[in-house]
Amino acid sequence: MNRYIDMHAHILPGVDHGSDSVETSLEQLYLAECAGVSVIAATPHYYPDRIGSHSFFERRDAAVNAIKEEYRGSIEILPGAEVYLCEGMQNHPRLNELCIKGTSVILIEMPSTPWSQRYVQTLEEIQYRGYQVLLAHVERYPARNMDTLFDLGFVG
């Protein structure tokens, strides 16, 4: 059987819109396991302009621990974040902790407003600092914006 990696999953109970309980999270993991998933990145939303990083990490890590206490399956759960891009994000003091654990991959959600050149520069600076930018929800963005990012080497 093929084994898959799910790079973006809202499976953490009570952290964002993906799961309302540990039981729901366990059902999500069971379904993912049936589909052949062997690794899942738990990537709740992180809005740097709405929540402090300390509170985010505290909530995320508590939810991961709550699932791991109950989960008896074979999927490896890697904490991460779906990071809403803000100008200056490259200077976030805990940027490495927003990456999918054990990797340099950072999942970025682009703003729904028109993108200024500063957003692209922020992405370039994140990439320059050694992070691999993975774009979430590329289907939501105008094709001309995506073409610009793809031309610069970003992956969706």
C-alpha positions as CSV (number, residue, x, y, z in Angstrom):
1,M,0.0,0.0,0.0
2,N,1.2,3.5,-0.7
3,R,2.1,5.7,2.3
4,Y,1.2,9.3,2.1
5,I,2.2,12.5,4.0
6,D,-0.6,15.0,4.7
7,M,1.2,18.4,4.9
8,H,-1.8,20.4,6.1
9,A,-4.4,19.1,8.5
10,H,-6.6,20.8,11.0
11,I,-6.9,17.9,13.4
12,L,-6.1,19.5,16.8
13,P,-9.1,19.6,19.1
14,G,-10.3,23.0,20.1
15,V,-7.4,24.9,18.4
16,D,-9.2,26.0,15.3
17,H,-12.0,24.9,12.9
18,G,-10.8,21.4,12.3
19,S,-11.9,19.4,15.3
20,D,-14.1,20.1,18.3
21,S,-12.9,17.2,20.5
22,V,-10.2,14.5,20.9
23,E,-12.8,12.0,19.7
24,T,-13.3,13.9,16.5
25,S,-9.5,14.1,16.0
26,L,-9.2,10.4,16.6
27,E,-11.8,9.8,13.9
28,Q,-9.9,12.1,11.5
29,L,-6.7,10.1,12.2
30,Y,-8.5,6.8,11.6
31,L,-9.8,8.0,8.3
32,A,-6.4,9.3,7.3
33,E,-4.8,6.0,8.2
34,C,-7.4,4.1,6.1
35,A,-6.4,6.4,3.2
36,G,-2.8,5.4,3.5
37,V,-1.5,8.4,5.4
38,S,1.6,7.6,7.5
39,V,2.6,11.2,8.5
40,I,0.3,14.1,9.2
41,A,1.3,17.7,9.8
42,A,-1.0,19.2,12.4
43,T,-1.2,22.8,11.1
44,P,-3.6,25.0,13.0
45,H,-4.0,28.7,11.9
46,Y,-1.5,31.1,13.4
47,Y,-2.3,34.8,12.9
48,P,0.6,36.7,14.3
49,D,-1.5,39.9,14.5
50,R,-4.2,38.2,16.6
51,I,-2.5,35.9,19.0
52,G,0.9,35.9,20.8
53,S,3.2,33.0,19.9
54,H,3.5,31.8,23.5
55,S,-0.3,31.3,23.7
56,F,-0.4,29.7,20.2
57,F,2.4,27.2,21.1
58,E,0.8,26.4,24.5
59,R,-2.6,25.6,22.9
60,R,-1.1,23.7,20.0
61,D,1.2,21.6,22.1
62,A,-1.5,20.8,24.7
63,A,-3.8,19.6,21.9
64,V,-1.1,17.5,20.3
65,N,-0.4,15.9,23.7
66,A,-4.1,15.3,24.3
67,I,-4.3,13.4,21.0
68,K,-1.1,11.4,21.5
69,E,-2.4,10.2,24.9
70,E,-5.4,8.6,23.3
71,Y,-4.2,7.7,19.8
72,R,-3.1,4.1,19.2
73,G,-2.7,4.2,15.5
74,S,0.4,4.3,13.3
75,I,0.3,7.9,11.9
76,E,3.2,10.1,13.0
77,I,1.8,13.5,14.1
78,L,4.1,16.5,13.5
79,P,3.1,19.8,15.0
80,G,3.3,22.9,12.7
81,A,1.3,25.9,11.8
82,E,-0.6,27.5,8.9
83,V,1.1,30.9,9.2
84,Y,-0.8,33.9,7.9
85,L,1.8,36.0,6.1
86,C,2.4,39.5,7.6
87,E,5.0,41.9,6.5
88,G,8.1,41.4,8.5
89,M,7.3,37.8,9.3
90,Q,10.9,36.8,8.5
91,N,11.8,38.5,11.8
92,H,9.5,36.4,14.0
93,P,11.6,35.2,16.9
94,R,10.1,31.7,16.9
95,L,9.8,31.2,13.1
96,N,11.6,27.9,13.3
97,E,9.0,26.6,15.8
98,L,6.2,27.4,13.3
99,C,7.8,25.0,10.8
100,I,6.5,21.5,10.6
101,K,8.4,19.7,13.3
102,G,11.8,18.2,12.3
103,T,11.8,20.2,9.0
104,S,12.5,23.6,7.7
105,V,9.1,23.7,5.9
106,I,6.9,26.6,6.8
107,L,3.3,26.5,5.6
108,I,2.2,30.0,4.6
109,E,-1.3,31.3,4.0
110,M,-1.2,34.4,1.8
111,P,-3.4,37.4,2.5
112,S,-6.7,37.7,0.7
113,T,-6.0,41.3,0.0
114,P,-3.9,42.4,-3.0
115,W,-0.3,41.5,-2.5
116,S,2.2,44.2,-2.3
117,Q,5.8,43.7,-3.3
118,R,6.6,43.7,0.4
119,Y,4.8,40.4,0.8
120,V,6.8,38.8,-1.9
121,Q,10.0,40.3,-0.3
122,T,9.0,38.8,3.0
123,L,8.6,35.4,1.4
124,E,12.0,35.8,-0.3
125,E,13.6,36.7,3.0
126,I,12.1,33.7,4.7
127,Q,13.4,31.5,2.0
128,Y,16.8,33.2,2.0
129,R,17.1,32.4,5.7
130,G,16.9,28.7,4.9
131,Y,13.2,27.9,5.2
132,Q,11.3,26.0,2.6
133,V,8.1,27.9,1.9
134,L,5.0,25.8,1.2
135,L,2.0,27.8,0.1
136,A,-1.4,26.8,1.5
137,H,-4.5,27.0,-0.6
138,V,-3.0,28.0,-3.9
139,E,-6.4,27.5,-5.5
140,R,-7.6,30.7,-3.7
141,Y,-5.2,33.1,-5.2
142,P,-5.2,34.9,-8.6
143,A,-3.2,33.0,-11.2
144,R,-1.0,36.1,-12.0
145,N,0.1,36.2,-8.3
146,M,0.8,32.5,-8.2
147,D,2.8,32.7,-11.5
148,T,5.0,35.4,-9.9
149,L,5.7,33.2,-6.8
150,F,6.2,30.0,-8.9
151,D,8.7,31.9,-11.0
152,L,10.6,32.7,-7.8
153,G,10.7,29.0,-6.8
154,F,8.0,28.8,-4.3
155,V,5.9,25.6,-4.1
156,G,2.2,25.3,-3.6
